[in-house]
Amino acid sequence: MAASYIGEFEQMVLLAVLQQGEEAYAIDVRKELESSAQRPVSRGALYRTLDRLEAKGYVTWQLEDGSPIPERGGHPMRKFRVTGAGVEALRASRSALLKLWRGLDAVLDES
């Protein structure tokens, strides 16, 4: 099955989840995006994107083991994981972008 198109922010979120490994909590994903991509990320935009990626089958999540967190109003935190389909979507996107970038170094060179 061919991967469906994923947008720039979806790509960034998937990559940030992968960067976090087994402990991919949304707060850490958000910090990774803000740090690495140098762009502010609202909580709402992040969760909407994570929900959209889940609907596409590109991420899954599970509730954190243990007791609810008082600072979160008693709600447990969710840990996110990129699925095999999510990795395939990233590979397809990366491949397409690399083909489009090919031969443009002279145009896009910063010097």
HELIX and SHEET records of a PDB file:
HELIX    1   1 GLU A    8  GLN A   20  1                                  13    
HELIX    2   2 ALA A   26  SER A   36  1                                  11    
HELIX    3   3 ARG A   43  ALA A   55  1                                  13    
HELIX    4   4 PRO A   70  ARG A   72  5                                   3    
HELIX    5   5 GLY A   84  TRP A  101  1                                  18    
HELIX    6   6 ASP A  105  LEU A  108  1                                   4    
SHEET    1   A 3 ALA A  24  TYR A  25  0                                        
SHEET    2   A 3 ARG A  78  VAL A  82 -1                                        
SHEET    3   A 3 VAL A  59  LEU A  63 -1                                        
END                                                                             
